[in-house]
Amino acid sequence: MDKGMGKSAARQEASDSAASAARIFSVLCEPARLEILSALAKKGGCVSALQLALGRSQPNVSQHLRVLRDCGLVSAKREGRKICYSLAKKEVSQLLAVAGKM
């Protein structure tokens, strides 16, 4: 604990960290989202490429990408008329690798 930080502030920081982790894990409990993240870890792509690779409908992929993006796991970049997605941080890929080994 930081010497300048009181017990209450440290407790709040720990609580905030736990809440953030819980939100991420609740997002990851959906297998379709894990499939999307795994596909993006191999190669970023647009919705249509993910749709074909995963055999899911466009609305389904788009909805899951929105949740992943809102949670900060995925980032989006416009390329012409398409929006391409990639993992927001390398730690997402590392988390997937660890989870796959458990």
KEKOL-922579 format. One record per residue: residue number from 1; residue in one letter; z negated, y, x negated of N, C-alpha, C, CB in turn. Coordinates in Angstrom, 1 decimal, always signed. Atoms other than C-alpha are relative to their C-alpha. Glycine has a CB too. Layout:
N
+-----+------+--------+---------+--------+--------+----------+---------+--------+---------+--------+--------+----------+---------+
! seq ! type !   n.up ! n.north ! n.east !  ca.up ! ca.north ! ca.east !   c.up ! c.north ! c.east !  cb.up ! cb.north ! cb.east !
+-----+------+--------+---------+--------+--------+----------+---------+--------+---------+--------+--------+----------+---------+
! NUM !    a !      Z !       Y !      X !      Z !        Y !       X !      Z !       Y !      X !      Z !        Y !       X !
...
+-----+------+--------+---------+--------+--------+----------+---------+--------+---------+--------+--------+----------+---------+
This chain:
102
+-----+------+--------+---------+--------+--------+----------+---------+--------+---------+--------+--------+----------+---------+
! seq ! type !   n.up ! n.north ! n.east !  ca.up ! ca.north ! ca.east !   c.up ! c.north ! c.east !  cb.up ! cb.north ! cb.east !
+-----+------+--------+---------+--------+--------+----------+---------+--------+---------+--------+--------+----------+---------+
!   1 !    m !   +0.0 !    -1.2 !   -0.8 !   +0.0 !     +0.0 !    +0.0 !   +0.0 !    +1.2 !   -0.9 !   -1.2 !     +0.0 !    +1.0 !
!   2 !    d !   +0.0 !    -1.3 !   +0.7 !   +0.8 !     +3.5 !    -1.2 !   -1.3 !    +0.7 !   +0.1 !   +1.1 !     +0.9 !    +0.5 !
!   3 !    k !   +1.3 !    -0.6 !   +0.0 !   -2.4 !     +5.3 !    -2.3 !   -0.1 !    +1.2 !   +0.9 !   -0.4 !     +0.4 !    -1.4 !
!   4 !    g !   +0.0 !    -1.2 !   -0.8 !   -1.3 !     +8.4 !    -0.4 !   +0.1 !    -0.4 !   +1.5 !   +1.1 !     +0.9 !    -0.4 !
!   5 !    m !   -0.2 !    +0.4 !   -1.4 !   -0.7 !     +6.4 !    +2.8 !   -1.3 !    -0.6 !   +0.5 !   +1.2 !     -1.1 !    +0.0 !
!   6 !    g !   +1.2 !    +0.5 !   -0.6 !   -3.6 !     +5.8 !    +5.1 !   +0.3 !    -1.4 !   +0.6 !   -0.5 !     +0.9 !    +1.1 !
!   7 !    k !   -0.1 !    +1.4 !   -0.6 !   -4.3 !     +2.4 !    +6.7 !   +0.8 !    +0.1 !   +1.3 !   -1.4 !     -0.5 !    +0.3 !
!   8 !    s !   -0.7 !    -0.1 !   -1.2 !   -3.0 !     +3.6 !   +10.0 !   +1.6 !    +0.1 !   -0.2 !   -0.5 !     +1.2 !    +0.8 !
!   9 !    a !   -1.4 !    -0.1 !   +0.3 !   +0.3 !     +4.7 !    +8.5 !   +0.6 !    -1.3 !   -0.6 !   +0.2 !     +1.2 !    -1.0 !
!  10 !    a !   -0.5 !    +1.3 !   +0.5 !   +0.7 !     +1.4 !    +6.6 !   +0.1 !    -1.0 !   +1.1 !   -1.0 !     -0.5 !    -1.1 !
!  11 !    r !   +0.0 !    +0.9 !   -1.1 !   -0.1 !     -0.5 !    +9.7 !   +1.3 !    +0.3 !   +0.9 !   -1.2 !     +0.1 !    +0.9 !
!  12 !    q !   -1.2 !    -0.4 !   -0.8 !   +2.6 !     +1.5 !   +11.6 !   +1.3 !    -0.4 !   -0.7 !   +0.0 !     +1.5 !    +0.2 !
!  13 !    e !   -1.2 !    +0.4 !   +0.8 !   +5.1 !     +0.9 !    +8.8 !   +0.3 !    -1.5 !   +0.1 !   -0.1 !     +0.4 !    -1.5 !
!  14 !    a !   -0.1 !    +1.5 !   -0.1 !   +4.4 !     -2.9 !    +8.9 !   +0.5 !    -0.4 !   +1.4 !   -1.3 !     -0.7 !    -0.3 !
!  15 !    s !   -0.3 !    +0.2 !   -1.4 !   +4.7 !     -2.8 !   +12.7 !   +1.5 !    +0.3 !   +0.2 !   -0.8 !     +0.8 !    +1.0 !
!  16 !    d !   -1.5 !    -0.4 !   -0.1 !   +8.1 !     -1.0 !   +12.5 !   +0.9 !    -1.0 !   -0.6 !   +0.2 !     +1.4 !    -0.6 !
!  17 !    s !   -0.8 !    +1.0 !   +0.7 !   +9.4 !     -3.4 !   +10.0 !   +0.1 !    -1.3 !   +0.7 !   -0.7 !     -0.3 !    -1.4 !
!  18 !    a !   +0.0 !    +1.3 !   -0.8 !   +8.4 !     -6.4 !   +12.1 !   +0.8 !    +0.2 !   +1.2 !   -1.5 !     -0.4 !    +0.4 !
!  19 !    a !   -0.8 !    -0.3 !   -1.2 !  +10.0 !     -4.8 !   +15.2 !   +1.5 !    +0.0 !   -0.4 !   -0.4 !     +1.3 !    +0.6 !
!  20 !    s !   -1.4 !    -0.1 !   +0.5 !  +13.2 !     -4.2 !   +13.2 !   +0.5 !    -1.5 !   -0.3 !   +0.1 !     +0.8 !    -1.2 !
!  21 !    a !   -0.4 !    +1.4 !   +0.2 !  +13.3 !     -7.8 !   +12.0 !   +0.1 !    -0.8 !   +1.2 !   -1.1 !     -0.7 !    -1.0 !
!  22 !    a !   -0.1 !    +0.8 !   -1.3 !  +12.6 !     -9.2 !   +15.5 !   +1.2 !    +0.4 !   +0.7 !   -1.3 !     +0.4 !    +0.8 !
!  23 !    r !   -1.2 !    -0.4 !   -0.6 !  +15.5 !     -7.2 !   +16.8 !   +1.2 !    -0.7 !   -0.6 !   +0.2 !     +1.6 !    +0.0 !
!  24 !    i !   -1.1 !    +0.7 !   +0.7 !  +17.8 !     -8.6 !   +14.2 !   +0.1 !    -1.4 !   +0.3 !   -0.1 !     +0.2 !    -1.6 !
!  25 !    f !   +0.0 !    +1.4 !   -0.3 !  +16.7 !    -12.1 !   +14.8 !   +0.3 !    -0.3 !   +1.4 !   -1.4 !     -0.6 !    -0.4 !
!  26 !    s !   -0.3 !    +0.2 !   -1.4 !  +17.0 !    -11.7 !   +18.5 !   +1.5 !    +0.1 !   +0.2 !   -0.7 !     +1.0 !    +0.9 !
!  27 !    v !   -1.4 !    -0.1 !   +0.0 !  +20.6 !    -10.6 !   +18.0 !   +0.7 !    -1.3 !   -0.6 !   +0.5 !     +1.3 !    -0.8 !
!  28 !    l !   -0.6 !    +1.2 !   +0.7 !  +21.3 !    -13.6 !   +15.7 !   -0.3 !    -1.3 !   +0.7 !   -0.6 !     -0.1 !    -1.4 !
!  29 !    c !   +0.2 !    +1.2 !   -0.7 !  +20.0 !    -16.1 !   +18.2 !   +1.2 !    -0.5 !   +0.8 !   -1.2 !     +0.1 !    +0.9 !
!  30 !    e !   -1.2 !    +0.4 !   -0.8 !  +23.4 !    -16.2 !   +19.9 !   +1.0 !    -0.6 !   -1.0 !   +0.6 !     +1.3 !    +0.7 !
!  31 !    p !   -1.0 !    +0.7 !   +0.9 !  +25.7 !    -18.8 !   +18.2 !   +1.3 !    +0.7 !   -0.2 !   +0.2 !     -1.4 !    +0.5 !
!  32 !    a !   -1.3 !    -0.6 !   +0.1 !  +28.8 !    -16.8 !   +18.9 !   -0.1 !    +1.2 !   -1.0 !   +0.5 !     +0.6 !    +1.4 !
!  33 !    r !   +0.2 !    -1.1 !   +1.0 !  +27.4 !    -13.8 !   +16.9 !   +0.0 !    -0.5 !   -1.4 !   -1.2 !     +0.8 !    +0.3 !
!  34 !    l !   +0.0 !    +0.6 !   +1.3 !  +26.7 !    -16.1 !   +14.0 !   +1.4 !    -0.4 !   -0.5 !   -1.0 !     -1.2 !    +0.0 !
!  35 !    e !   -1.4 !    +0.4 !   +0.4 !  +30.3 !    -17.4 !   +14.1 !   +0.7 !    +1.2 !   -0.4 !   +0.6 !     -0.7 !    +1.2 !
!  36 !    i !   -0.7 !    -1.3 !   +0.3 !  +31.6 !    -13.8 !   +14.1 !   -0.5 !    +0.5 !   -1.4 !   -0.3 !     +1.1 !    +1.1 !
!  37 !    l !   +0.4 !    -0.4 !   +1.3 !  +29.4 !    -12.9 !   +11.2 !   +0.5 !    -0.8 !   -1.2 !   -1.6 !     +0.1 !    -0.1 !
!  38 !    s !   -0.5 !    +1.0 !   +1.0 !  +30.4 !    -16.0 !    +9.3 !   +1.5 !    +0.3 !   -0.3 !   -0.2 !     -1.4 !    +0.4 !
!  39 !    a !   -1.4 !    -0.4 !   +0.2 !  +34.1 !    -15.1 !    +9.8 !   +0.1 !    +1.3 !   -0.7 !   +0.7 !     +0.0 !    +1.4 !
!  40 !    l !   -0.1 !    -1.3 !   +0.7 !  +33.5 !    -11.5 !    +8.7 !   -0.4 !    -0.1 !   -1.4 !   -0.8 !     +1.0 !    +0.8 !
!  41 !    a !   +0.4 !    +0.1 !   +1.4 !  +31.7 !    -12.7 !    +5.6 !   +1.1 !    -0.6 !   -0.9 !   -1.2 !     -1.0 !    +0.0 !
!  42 !    k !   -1.1 !    +0.5 !   +0.7 !  +34.8 !    -14.6 !    +4.6 !   +1.1 !    +1.0 !   -0.2 !   +0.6 !     -1.2 !    +0.7 !
!  43 !    k !   -1.0 !    -1.0 !   +0.0 !  +37.2 !    -11.8 !    +5.5 !   -0.2 !    +0.9 !   +1.2 !   +1.4 !     -0.6 !    -0.1 !
!  44 !    g !   +0.1 !    -0.9 !   -1.1 !  +36.9 !     -8.7 !    +7.6 !   +1.2 !    -0.1 !   +0.9 !   -0.2 !     +1.5 !    -0.5 !
!  45 !    g !   -1.2 !    +0.1 !   -0.8 !  +39.2 !     -8.4 !   +10.5 !   -0.2 !    +0.8 !   +1.3 !   +0.3 !     -1.4 !    +0.3 !
!  46 !    c !   +0.0 !    -0.7 !   -1.3 !  +40.1 !     -6.8 !   +13.8 !   -0.3 !    -1.1 !   +1.1 !   +1.4 !     +0.6 !    +0.3 !
!  47 !    v !   +0.4 !    +0.8 !   -1.1 !  +39.2 !     -8.2 !   +17.2 !   +1.0 !    -1.1 !   +0.3 !   -0.1 !     +0.8 !    +1.3 !
!  48 !    s !   -1.0 !    +1.0 !   -0.3 !  +42.5 !    -10.0 !   +17.7 !   +0.0 !    -1.2 !   -1.1 !   +1.4 !     +0.6 !    +0.0 !
!  49 !    a !   +0.0 !    +1.1 !   +1.1 !  +42.2 !    -11.9 !   +14.3 !   -1.3 !    -0.8 !   +0.3 !   -0.1 !     +0.7 !    -1.4 !
!  50 !    l !   +1.2 !    +0.8 !   -0.3 !  +38.6 !    -12.9 !   +15.2 !   +0.2 !    -0.8 !   +1.2 !   -1.2 !     +1.0 !    +0.2 !
!  51 !    q !   -0.3 !    +0.7 !   -1.3 !  +39.7 !    -13.9 !   +18.7 !   +0.7 !    -1.3 !   -0.3 !   +0.8 !     +0.9 !    +1.0 !
!  52 !    l !   -0.8 !    +1.2 !   +0.4 !  +42.3 !    -16.3 !   +17.2 !   -0.8 !    -1.0 !   -0.9 !   +1.3 !     +0.4 !    -0.7 !
!  53 !    a !   +0.8 !    +0.9 !   +1.0 !  +40.0 !    -17.6 !   +14.4 !   -1.1 !    -0.8 !   +0.7 !   -0.5 !     +0.8 !    -1.1 !
!  54 !    l !   +1.1 !    +0.6 !   -0.7 !  +37.2 !    -18.3 !   +16.8 !   +0.3 !    -0.7 !   +1.3 !   -1.1 !     +1.0 !    +0.2 !
!  55 !    g !   -0.3 !    +0.5 !   -1.2 !  +39.0 !    -19.3 !   +19.9 !   -0.7 !    +0.6 !   +1.2 !   -0.2 !     -1.5 !    +0.0 !
!  56 !    r !   +0.7 !    -0.7 !   -1.1 !  +37.2 !    -16.8 !   +22.1 !   +0.9 !    +1.1 !   +0.6 !   -1.3 !     +0.6 !    -0.6 !
!  57 !    s !   -0.8 !    -1.1 !   -0.6 !  +38.5 !    -14.2 !   +24.5 !   -0.3 !    +1.3 !   -0.7 !   -0.4 !     +0.1 !    +1.5 !
!  58 !    q !   +0.1 !    -1.3 !   +0.6 !  +39.0 !    -10.6 !   +23.4 !   -1.2 !    +0.7 !   +0.6 !   +1.3 !     +0.8 !    +0.3 !
!  59 !    p !   +1.2 !    -0.7 !   -0.5 !  +36.3 !     -9.2 !   +25.8 !   -1.3 !    -0.6 !   -0.6 !   -0.1 !     -0.1 !    +1.5 !
!  60 !    n !   +1.2 !    +0.6 !   +0.6 !  +33.8 !    -11.8 !   +24.5 !   -0.2 !    +0.4 !   -1.4 !   +0.2 !     -1.6 !    +0.1 !
!  61 !    v !   +0.1 !    -0.4 !   +1.4 !  +34.5 !    -11.0 !   +20.8 !   -0.4 !    +1.5 !   +0.0 !   +1.3 !     -0.2 !    -0.7 !
!  62 !    s !   +0.3 !    -1.5 !   +0.0 !  +34.4 !     -7.2 !   +21.6 !   -1.5 !    +0.2 !   +0.4 !   +0.9 !     +0.7 !    +0.9 !
!  63 !    q !   +1.4 !    -0.2 !   -0.4 !  +31.0 !     -7.5 !   +23.4 !   -0.9 !    -0.4 !   -1.1 !   -0.2 !     -0.8 !    +1.3 !
!  64 !    h !   +0.9 !    +0.5 !   +1.1 !  +29.4 !     -9.5 !   +20.6 !   +0.1 !    +1.0 !   -1.2 !   +0.4 !     -1.4 !    -0.5 !
!  65 !    l !   -0.1 !    -1.0 !   +1.1 !  +30.8 !     -7.0 !   +18.0 !   -0.8 !    +1.2 !   +0.3 !   +1.5 !     +0.3 !    -0.3 !
!  66 !    r !   +0.7 !    -1.2 !   -0.4 !  +29.3 !     -4.1 !   +19.9 !   -1.5 !    -0.2 !   -0.3 !   +0.2 !     +0.3 !    +1.5 !
!  67 !    v !   +1.4 !    +0.3 !   +0.2 !  +25.9 !     -5.8 !   +19.8 !   -0.3 !    +0.0 !   -1.5 !   -0.5 !     -1.3 !    +0.7 !
!  68 !    l !   +0.2 !    +0.1 !   +1.4 !  +26.2 !     -6.6 !   +16.1 !   +0.1 !    +1.4 !   -0.7 !   +1.1 !     -0.9 !    -0.6 !
!  69 !    r !   -0.2 !    -1.4 !   +0.5 !  +27.4 !     -3.0 !   +15.4 !   -1.3 !    +0.9 !   +0.4 !   +1.2 !     +0.6 !    +0.5 !
!  70 !    d !   +1.2 !    -0.7 !   -0.4 !  +24.5 !     -1.5 !   +17.4 !   -1.2 !    -0.3 !   -0.8 !   -0.2 !     -0.2 !    +1.5 !
!  71 !    c !   +1.1 !    +0.4 !   +0.8 !  +22.1 !     -3.5 !   +15.4 !   +0.1 !    +0.3 !   -1.5 !   -0.2 !     -1.6 !    +0.2 !
!  72 !    g !   -0.2 !    -0.3 !   +1.4 !  +23.6 !     -2.4 !   +12.1 !   +0.4 !    -1.1 !   -0.9 !   -1.3 !     +0.6 !    -0.5 !
!  73 !    l !   -0.5 !    +1.1 !   +0.8 !  +24.9 !     -5.7 !   +11.0 !   +1.5 !    +0.0 !   -0.4 !   -0.3 !     -1.3 !    +0.7 !
!  74 !    v !   -1.5 !    -0.1 !   +0.2 !  +28.6 !     -4.9 !   +11.3 !   +0.4 !    +1.5 !   +0.0 !   +0.7 !     -0.8 !    +1.2 !
!  75 !    s !   -0.5 !    -1.4 !   +0.0 !  +30.5 !     -1.7 !   +10.5 !   +1.5 !    -0.1 !   +0.5 !   -0.1 !     +0.6 !    -1.4 !
!  76 !    a !   -1.4 !    -0.1 !   -0.5 !  +33.9 !     -0.6 !   +12.0 !   +0.7 !    +1.1 !   -0.7 !   +0.0 !     +0.1 !    +1.5 !
!  77 !    k !   -0.9 !    -1.0 !   +0.6 !  +36.8 !     +1.3 !   +10.5 !   +1.3 !    +0.0 !   +0.8 !   +0.1 !     -0.3 !    -1.5 !
!  78 !    r !   -1.3 !    -0.1 !   -0.7 !  +39.8 !     +2.5 !   +12.4 !   +1.2 !    -0.1 !   -1.0 !   +0.1 !     +1.3 !    +0.9 !
!  79 !    e !   -1.2 !    +0.1 !   +0.8 !  +43.1 !     +1.5 !   +10.9 !   +1.2 !    +0.0 !   +0.9 !   +0.1 !     -1.4 !    -0.9 !
!  80 !    g !   -1.0 !    -0.2 !   -0.9 !  +45.9 !     +2.9 !   +12.9 !   -0.5 !    -0.1 !   +1.4 !   +1.2 !     -0.9 !    -0.2 !
!  81 !    r !   +0.5 !    +0.3 !   -1.4 !  +45.5 !     +1.6 !   +16.5 !   -1.1 !    -1.0 !   +0.1 !   +1.2 !     -0.4 !    +0.8 !
!  82 !    k !   +1.0 !    +1.1 !   +0.0 !  +43.2 !     -1.2 !   +15.5 !   -1.3 !    +0.5 !   -0.6 !   +0.5 !     -1.2 !    -0.8 !
!  83 !    i !   +1.3 !    -0.2 !   +0.7 !  +39.5 !     -1.2 !   +14.6 !   -0.3 !    -1.3 !   -0.7 !   -1.1 !     +0.4 !    +1.1 !
!  84 !    c !   +0.3 !    +1.2 !   +0.8 !  +38.7 !     -3.5 !   +11.8 !   -1.5 !    +0.0 !   -0.3 !   +0.8 !     +0.0 !    -1.3 !
!  85 !    y !   +1.4 !    +0.2 !   +0.2 !  +35.2 !     -4.9 !   +11.3 !   -0.3 !    -0.7 !   -1.3 !   -0.6 !     -0.8 !    +1.2 !
!  86 !    s !   +0.4 !    +0.7 !   +1.2 !  +33.3 !     -6.0 !    +8.3 !   -1.6 !    +0.0 !   +0.0 !   +0.5 !     +0.7 !    -1.3 !
!  87 !    l !   +1.4 !    +0.0 !   +0.1 !  +29.7 !     -6.8 !    +7.4 !   -0.5 !    +1.3 !   -0.5 !   -0.5 !     -1.2 !    -0.9 !
!  88 !    a !   +0.5 !    -1.3 !   +0.3 !  +27.7 !     -3.6 !    +7.1 !   -0.7 !    +0.0 !   -1.4 !   -1.0 !     +0.5 !    +1.0 !
!  89 !    k !   +0.8 !    +0.2 !   +1.3 !  +25.6 !     -4.9 !    +4.1 !   +0.2 !    -1.3 !   -0.6 !   -1.5 !     +0.4 !    +0.2 !
!  90 !    k !   -0.1 !    +1.3 !   +0.6 !  +25.9 !     -7.7 !    +1.6 !   -1.2 !    -0.9 !   +0.3 !   +0.1 !     +0.2 !    -1.5 !
!  91 !    e !   +1.2 !    +0.8 !   -0.4 !  +22.4 !     -8.8 !    +2.7 !   +0.3 !    -0.8 !   +1.2 !   -1.2 !     +0.9 !    +0.2 !
!  92 !    v !   -0.3 !    +0.8 !   -1.2 !  +23.9 !    -10.0 !    +6.0 !   +0.6 !    -1.3 !   -0.5 !   +1.0 !     +0.8 !    +0.9 !
!  93 !    s !   -0.6 !    +1.2 !   +0.5 !  +26.0 !    -12.5 !    +4.1 !   -1.1 !    -0.9 !   -0.7 !   +1.1 !     +0.3 !    -1.0 !
!  94 !    q !   +1.1 !    +0.8 !   +0.6 !  +22.9 !    -13.6 !    +2.1 !   -0.9 !    -0.6 !   +1.0 !   -0.8 !     +1.0 !    -1.0 !
!  95 !    l !   +0.8 !    +0.5 !   -1.0 !  +20.9 !    -14.0 !    +5.2 !   +0.6 !    -1.2 !   +0.7 !   -0.3 !     +1.1 !    +1.1 !
!  96 !    l !   -0.8 !    +1.1 !   -0.6 !  +23.6 !    -16.2 !    +6.7 !   -0.1 !    -1.3 !   -0.9 !   +1.5 !     +0.4 !    +0.3 !
!  97 !    a !   +0.1 !    +1.1 !   +1.0 !  +23.6 !    -18.3 !    +3.5 !   -1.4 !    -0.7 !   +0.0 !   +0.4 !     +0.5 !    -1.4 !
!  98 !    v !   +1.4 !    +0.6 !   +0.0 !  +19.8 !    -18.8 !    +3.5 !   -0.2 !    -0.7 !   +1.3 !   -1.0 !     +1.1 !    -0.1 !
!  99 !    a !   +0.2 !    +0.6 !   -1.2 !  +19.8 !    -19.6 !    +7.2 !   +0.8 !    -1.3 !   +0.1 !   +0.5 !     +0.9 !    +1.2 !
! 100 !    g !   -0.8 !    +1.2 !   +0.0 !  +22.5 !    -22.2 !    +6.7 !   -0.6 !    -1.1 !   -0.8 !   +1.4 !     +0.3 !    -0.6 !
! 101 !    k !   +0.7 !    +1.0 !   +0.9 !  +20.3 !    -24.0 !    +4.1 !   -1.3 !    -0.5 !   +0.6 !   -0.3 !     +0.6 !    -1.3 !
! 102 !    m !   +1.3 !    +0.3 !   -0.6 !  +17.3 !    -24.2 !    +6.4 !   +0.1 !    -1.1 !   +1.0 !   -0.7 !     +1.2 !    +0.7 !
+-----+------+--------+---------+--------+--------+----------+---------+--------+---------+--------+--------+----------+---------+
